[in-house]
């Protein structure tokens, strides 16, 4: 088992990577942490972060296509708010409870 401070930092970095860049670069940070770290809690947080990123991209594509039906713009605004709030909740959870991985609600777990 690794140091709890290291676990907190790496788990928070996985979830907070979305704030560094809205592109695929933010997906690379959790992938690197997943591949380079051997702590099971950090690995689960990295997987969950990757799943969240993939879900955001998929929902963004679907909602962008729904712009032509006039419901896409409100859905994209909601998605944008969720993409800001949920990682903050995950970071706070990882900082206060480093022994359990955070699980995002309502996402498909692909990884």
C-alpha positions, 0 to 999 in steps of 0.5 A: 500500500502506498502513502495516503498523501500520494494516493490522494494526490494521484486520485485527485489528479486523475479526476482533475485532469479534465480541467487541464485541457478539454481535449484528448490530452486530459484523457492521457493523464489518467491513462498514464497513472493507470499504467504506471501506478500499482495502487489498487485505489488509484487504479480504480480512480483512474479507470473511473476518470477514463470512463467519465471522459469517454462518456462526456465525449459520447454524450457531447457528440449525441447532444451536438447532433440533437442541436437540430431538434432544438433540445441539444443546446440545453443538453450541452449546457447541462453537460458542461455544468456536469463536466465541471461539478462532478470532477470537483465532487470526485476530487473532494471525495478522494481527498476526504476518503482516500481508502475508497475509489470514487464512482461517478453516477449515471455513466457507462463503465467501458474500461 
